[in-house]
Amino acid sequence: MATLLEKIVDERVGQTLVGTVSVAVDRIAEEIAREALGDETFRRALRELVRVRSQKLLDQLLENGRGNRRPSKRPVKRQ
C-alpha cells in the first residue's frame, strides 16, 4: 500500500510526464502537418474536403433556421 506521499508524487509525476509528452506530440504533429501541406496534391484534396464539409454544415444550419428541426435525442425535462 502506497503512502500518501507516494501517491502525491505518483500523481504529480504522471501529470508532468503526460503534459511533457503531449507538448512533444503536438510539435511532431505540427511538423508533419507542415510537410503534408507542402504537397500541392494534398493541399488541393484537403481544401476540397473542407469546402464540401463546410457547405454541408452551412446547409444544415440553414435547414434548422427554417424550423426543419430534427427531433432531439435527449429526453425533454418537464417541471
GITAJO-V657771 format. One record per residue. N is the residue number from 1. PHI is phi in degrees with one decimal (* if undefined). BURIAL is b if it has 24 or more other C-alpha atoms within 12 Angstrom, else e. D_LAST is the distance of its C-alpha to the last C-alpha in Angstrom with 2 decimals. Layout:
n: [N/N]
phi: [PHI/PHI]
burial: [BURIAL/BURIAL]
d_last: [D_LAST/D_LAST]
//
This chain:
n: [1/2/3/4/5/6/7/8/9/10/11/12/13/14/15/16/17/18/19/20/21/22/23/24/25/26/27/28/29/30/31/32/33/34/35/36/37/38/39/40/41/42/43/44/45/46/47/48/49/50/51/52/53/54/55/56/57/58/59/60/61/62/63/64/65/66/67/68/69/70/71/72/73/74/75/76/77/78/79]
phi: [*/-74.0/-75.3/-58.9/-62.3/-63.7/-63.5/-63.2/-63.1/-58.1/-63.5/-67.3/-62.7/-61.3/-63.1/-66.0/-63.1/-62.5/-61.8/-66.7/-65.4/-59.8/-62.8/-63.7/-63.5/-58.8/-63.8/-64.8/-62.5/-63.7/-63.2/-63.8/-62.3/-61.3/-63.2/-64.0/-69.3/-73.1/-88.2/-60.8/-63.3/-63.3/-59.7/-63.3/-64.5/-65.3/-60.0/-65.7/-60.8/-63.9/-62.2/-63.5/-66.7/-63.4/-62.9/-62.8/-64.4/-61.3/-58.3/-64.7/-63.6/-66.5/-60.8/-64.7/-70.4/-88.1/88.8/-85.6/-81.5/-82.4/-63.2/-70.8/-85.8/-88.2/-65.6/-79.3/-88.3/-113.1/-110.9]
burial: [e/e/e/e/e/e/e/e/e/e/e/e/e/e/e/e/e/e/e/e/e/e/e/e/e/e/e/e/e/e/e/e/e/e/e/e/e/e/e/e/e/e/e/e/e/e/e/e/e/e/e/e/e/e/e/e/e/e/e/e/e/e/e/e/e/e/e/e/e/e/e/e/e/e/e/e/e/e/e]
d_last: [48.32/47.99/48.22/45.56/47.94/48.38/44.64/44.32/47.29/46.01/42.65/44.31/47.00/44.46/42.40/45.63/47.01/43.91/43.80/47.50/47.43/44.46/46.53/49.49/47.50/46.15/49.74/51.06/48.32/49.15/52.82/52.27/50.13/52.92/55.47/53.43/52.96/56.73/57.10/57.08/56.13/53.06/52.13/52.40/50.33/47.62/47.62/47.25/44.41/42.51/43.29/42.03/38.79/38.17/38.74/36.33/33.56/34.39/34.27/30.80/29.60/31.23/29.71/26.16/27.11/28.14/24.78/26.06/23.10/23.07/20.06/17.99/18.77/15.63/12.73/9.86/6.66/3.76/0.00]
//
